[in-house]
Amino acid sequence: MKKVKITAIRQTVYPDLMARYENPIEHACDVREGQQWISVDGQRPEGLCPSAWGSMREFVEALARGEGNFFDGWMQNPMSAMVSCNDGFRPFSFYLEAVEG
């Protein structure tokens, strides 16, 4: 199986939705732009948010198996994917790419 590098690319924040629908919380996310993890054998890397993992797991597992070309040419690199976590108030976008070794 291939390793899959997971890179936190960008977070979007929707303060209007937070004000309208979310209960106030002090701490929601520890992810930082540029942060990276390596998935080995399609497993969730230590320290990666479990909720974000739930959004990307199927792509990571497929890339680890050597599969790619999702949605018939969606990505410039066919052995990659761009996914976002499922936080509707402050989603983070993650770039996933199969790497050797």
KOLDOPA-25536 format. One record per residue (C-alpha): residue number from 0; x, y, z. Coordinates in Angstrom, 2 decimals, always signed. Layout:
residues N
[atom NUM, [X, Y, Z]];
...
END
This chain:
residues 101
[atom 0, [+0.00, +0.00, +0.00]];
[atom 1, [+1.02, +3.58, -0.61]];
[atom 2, [+1.34, +6.22, +2.07]];
[atom 3, [-0.96, +9.22, +1.74]];
[atom 4, [+0.17, +12.71, +2.68]];
[atom 5, [-2.59, +14.89, +4.10]];
[atom 6, [-2.01, +18.65, +4.03]];
[atom 7, [-4.28, +21.25, +5.63]];
[atom 8, [-4.65, +23.86, +2.89]];
[atom 9, [-7.20, +26.47, +3.94]];
[atom 10, [-9.96, +27.12, +6.44]];
[atom 11, [-13.09, +29.04, +5.61]];
[atom 12, [-15.12, +30.60, +8.41]];
[atom 13, [-18.77, +31.64, +8.22]];
[atom 14, [-19.38, +34.01, +11.17]];
[atom 15, [-22.92, +34.78, +10.01]];
[atom 16, [-23.88, +31.10, +10.20]];
[atom 17, [-22.10, +30.71, +13.53]];
[atom 18, [-24.03, +33.67, +14.99]];
[atom 19, [-27.32, +32.38, +13.67]];
[atom 20, [-27.09, +28.65, +14.40]];
[atom 21, [-24.16, +27.66, +16.61]];
[atom 22, [-24.03, +27.61, +20.37]];
[atom 23, [-20.98, +29.57, +21.50]];
[atom 24, [-17.91, +27.38, +21.97]];
[atom 25, [-14.45, +28.36, +23.09]];
[atom 26, [-12.39, +25.89, +21.09]];
[atom 27, [-13.48, +24.16, +17.91]];
[atom 28, [-10.43, +23.17, +15.86]];
[atom 29, [-6.70, +22.58, +16.35]];
[atom 30, [-5.80, +22.28, +12.66]];
[atom 31, [-3.46, +24.91, +11.20]];
[atom 32, [-2.84, +25.78, +7.56]];
[atom 33, [+0.19, +23.91, +6.25]];
[atom 34, [-0.01, +21.17, +8.88]];
[atom 35, [+0.72, +17.71, +7.47]];
[atom 36, [+0.13, +14.08, +8.40]];
[atom 37, [+1.07, +10.78, +6.77]];
[atom 38, [-1.48, +7.99, +6.61]];
[atom 39, [+0.12, +4.53, +6.62]];
[atom 40, [-1.91, +1.58, +5.32]];
[atom 41, [-4.98, +3.81, +4.98]];
[atom 42, [-5.20, +4.47, +8.72]];
[atom 43, [-5.99, +7.76, +10.46]];
[atom 44, [-2.73, +9.45, +11.44]];
[atom 45, [-2.28, +10.29, +15.10]];
[atom 46, [-3.30, +13.86, +15.83]];
[atom 47, [-5.63, +14.23, +12.85]];
[atom 48, [-9.12, +15.38, +13.85]];
[atom 49, [-11.49, +12.39, +13.90]];
[atom 50, [-14.26, +14.47, +12.32]];
[atom 51, [-12.01, +15.54, +9.44]];
[atom 52, [-10.93, +11.92, +9.04]];
[atom 53, [-14.56, +10.91, +8.63]];
[atom 54, [-14.80, +13.22, +5.62]];
[atom 55, [-11.64, +12.00, +3.91]];
[atom 56, [-11.27, +8.36, +4.94]];
[atom 57, [-12.67, +6.77, +1.78]];
[atom 58, [-10.38, +8.88, -0.43]];
[atom 59, [-7.32, +8.11, +1.71]];
[atom 60, [-8.08, +4.39, +1.69]];
[atom 61, [-8.52, +4.40, -2.11]];
[atom 62, [-5.28, +6.32, -2.67]];
[atom 63, [-3.45, +3.94, -0.32]];
[atom 64, [-4.66, +1.03, -2.48]];
[atom 65, [-3.25, +2.74, -5.57]];
[atom 66, [-6.61, +3.89, -6.87]];
[atom 67, [-7.16, +7.41, -8.10]];
[atom 68, [-8.55, +9.46, -10.96]];
[atom 69, [-11.64, +10.27, -8.92]];
[atom 70, [-14.60, +11.59, -10.87]];
[atom 71, [-12.88, +11.04, -14.26]];
[atom 72, [-10.14, +13.63, -14.15]];
[atom 73, [-11.27, +15.92, -11.35]];
[atom 74, [-7.71, +16.58, -10.10]];
[atom 75, [-4.61, +17.62, -12.08]];
[atom 76, [-2.71, +14.92, -10.18]];
[atom 77, [-4.87, +11.79, -10.61]];
[atom 78, [-3.40, +10.31, -7.42]];
[atom 79, [-4.77, +13.12, -5.26]];
[atom 80, [-8.00, +14.61, -3.93]];
[atom 81, [-9.13, +17.86, -2.31]];
[atom 82, [-11.67, +17.33, +0.45]];
[atom 83, [-13.14, +19.43, +3.23]];
[atom 84, [-14.06, +18.47, +6.76]];
[atom 85, [-17.72, +18.40, +7.66]];
[atom 86, [-17.72, +21.45, +9.98]];
[atom 87, [-20.35, +23.63, +8.33]];
[atom 88, [-19.23, +26.72, +10.27]];
[atom 89, [-15.44, +26.56, +9.77]];
[atom 90, [-14.56, +23.85, +7.21]];
[atom 91, [-10.93, +23.08, +6.48]];
[atom 92, [-9.82, +21.96, +3.01]];
[atom 93, [-7.28, +19.15, +2.87]];
[atom 94, [-5.10, +18.06, -0.05]];
[atom 95, [-4.56, +14.29, -0.14]];
[atom 96, [-1.85, +12.74, -2.27]];
[atom 97, [-0.42, +9.26, -2.61]];
[atom 98, [+3.31, +9.18, -1.95]];
[atom 99, [+5.88, +6.44, -2.39]];
[atom 100, [+7.18, +4.45, +0.50]];
END
